[in-house]
Amino acid sequence: MANTIQAAKRAKQAEQARSHNASLRSRYRTAIKKVLKMVQAKDKPAAVTAYSEAVPVLDSMVNKKIIHQNKASRHKSRLNQQIKALG
């Protein structure tokens, strides 16, 4: 338990930030899973659509500092490779 008012406030703010960041992480993971699901179903048009919806989500997470730019780029590259492999 916090010993000062300031420490109690910071603990409350940290919990709010943690909760918000968790929801954002869930959002980008869901976007990736949607693309992977379409790739596994071998539905290229749906996979391309899901990919085009996932890219702005990943870029948004980079801007919010939820994930690093390199991680977003890696995800986008790998997803794109899988979509192209569908032929």
N, C-alpha and C positions, 0 to 999 in steps of 0.2 A: 504494500500500500504506500502511496505517495506521502511524504512527510510535509510537503509544503503545498500551498495553493497552486503555485506555478507548476510544480511537478504533477499535480493532479490534472491540471489543464492540458499539459503536454501529453500525458497518458491518454486522455480522452481524444485529443487531436490525432495521436498516433493510431488509435483504434479506428477512428473514422477514415483515415487515409488507408489503412490496411484493408478495410472492408471495401472501399472504393476501388483500390488497385486490384483486389481479388475479382471483382465483377468485370473489370476491364480485361484481365488475363483470361477469364472465362470466355469473354466475347471473341478474342482473337483465336483462342484454341478451337472454339466452335466453328469459326470461319474456315480454319484449316481442315477440320474434320469433314466439313461439307464437301470440300474439293476432293479429299481422299475417298469419300464415299462414292462420288460420281466416277472417279478414276477406277475404283474397284468394280463398279457396275459397267465399266467400259462405255459410258455414255459421254462421248466427247463434247457435244454441244452444251450439255448441262454442266460438264466440268469446266468448260471455258467460261460459262456464265458465273458459276460459283467462284472461279478464280478471279474474275474481274470484280466481283463483290468483295473478295478477301483482301485484295491488294490495298485498297484504301484503309481497310481496318488495320492491317499490319503497319502501314505508314503512319496512321494516327497513333498507334501504340508507341512508335518510335518517338514521335513528337511529344508524347506525354511521359516519355522516359520509363515506360513499363518494360520494354525490351530494347536491346541494343540494335543499332542500324545493321550491323553485320548479321545478326540473327534473323532479322526480317528479310534481308537480302538472300540469305541461305534458304529460308523457307520458300520465298518466291521462286528462286532458281530451281529448287528441287521439285516443287509442284509443277512448274512449267515444263520441266523435263518429262515428268510422268504424263502430262497431258499430251505432249508432242509424241511420246512413245505409243499412244493409242492409235496413231496413224489415221 
